């Protein structure tokens, strides 16, 4: 987010994702499906993209990228 100039939004996004990870930073699979988590993050990023650039589609590839690279 910092590389895109969106670092100031990190705190807001991080607070809205509270509970998705355990205290040691591992994704909490027992509390949330990974697919649902990725979908929620994409929605949050769409809000940020709309605020910053007026274009929600700027982050459309996020969900596909993450699911392809991290869900096996």
C-alpha positions as CSV (number, residue, x, y, z in Angstrom):
1,X,0.0,0.0,0.0
2,X,2.9,2.3,0.7
3,X,4.3,1.8,-2.8
4,X,1.0,2.9,-4.2
5,X,0.8,6.0,-2.0
6,X,-2.0,4.5,0.1
7,X,-0.1,4.0,3.3
8,X,-2.3,6.4,5.3
9,X,-5.2,4.0,4.8
10,X,-3.4,1.0,6.4
11,X,-4.6,1.7,10.0
12,X,-8.3,1.8,8.9
13,X,-7.9,-1.4,6.9
14,X,-6.0,-3.2,9.6
15,X,-8.6,-2.4,12.3
16,X,-11.4,-3.6,10.1
17,X,-9.6,-6.9,9.6
18,X,-9.1,-7.5,13.3
19,X,-9.6,-11.1,14.3
20,X,-8.6,-12.6,10.9
21,X,-5.2,-13.5,12.4
22,X,-4.0,-15.1,15.6
23,X,-1.7,-13.3,18.0
24,X,1.3,-14.9,16.3
25,X,0.2,-13.6,12.8
26,X,-1.2,-16.9,11.5
27,X,-4.4,-16.7,9.5
28,X,-7.3,-17.8,11.8
29,X,-8.8,-20.5,9.6
30,X,-11.0,-21.6,12.5
31,X,-12.7,-18.2,12.5
32,X,-13.0,-17.3,8.9
33,X,-12.8,-18.9,5.5
34,X,-9.8,-17.7,3.5
35,X,-12.0,-17.0,0.4
36,X,-14.4,-14.8,2.5
37,X,-11.4,-13.0,4.0
38,X,-9.9,-12.2,0.5
39,X,-13.4,-11.1,-0.6
40,X,-13.7,-8.7,2.4
41,X,-10.2,-7.3,1.8
42,X,-11.0,-6.7,-1.9
43,X,-14.1,-4.8,-0.9
44,X,-12.1,-2.6,1.5
45,X,-9.5,-2.0,-1.2
46,X,-12.3,-1.0,-3.6
47,X,-13.4,1.6,-1.1
48,X,-9.9,3.0,-0.9
49,X,-9.5,3.0,-4.6
50,X,-12.8,4.8,-5.0
51,X,-11.8,7.4,-2.5
52,X,-8.4,7.9,-4.0
53,X,-8.9,7.5,-7.8
54,X,-12.7,7.3,-8.3
55,X,-12.2,3.9,-9.8
56,X,-13.1,0.7,-7.9
57,X,-11.9,-1.4,-10.8
58,X,-8.3,-0.5,-10.0
59,X,-8.2,-3.4,-7.6
60,X,-10.3,-5.9,-9.5
61,X,-7.4,-8.3,-10.0
62,X,-6.6,-8.5,-6.2
63,X,-9.0,-11.4,-5.4
64,X,-8.0,-13.5,-8.4
65,X,-4.3,-12.9,-7.7
66,X,-4.4,-13.8,-4.1
67,X,-6.6,-16.9,-4.5
68,X,-4.4,-18.1,-7.4
69,X,-1.1,-17.6,-5.5
70,X,-2.1,-18.5,-1.9
71,X,-4.9,-20.9,-1.9
72,X,-3.2,-23.7,-3.8
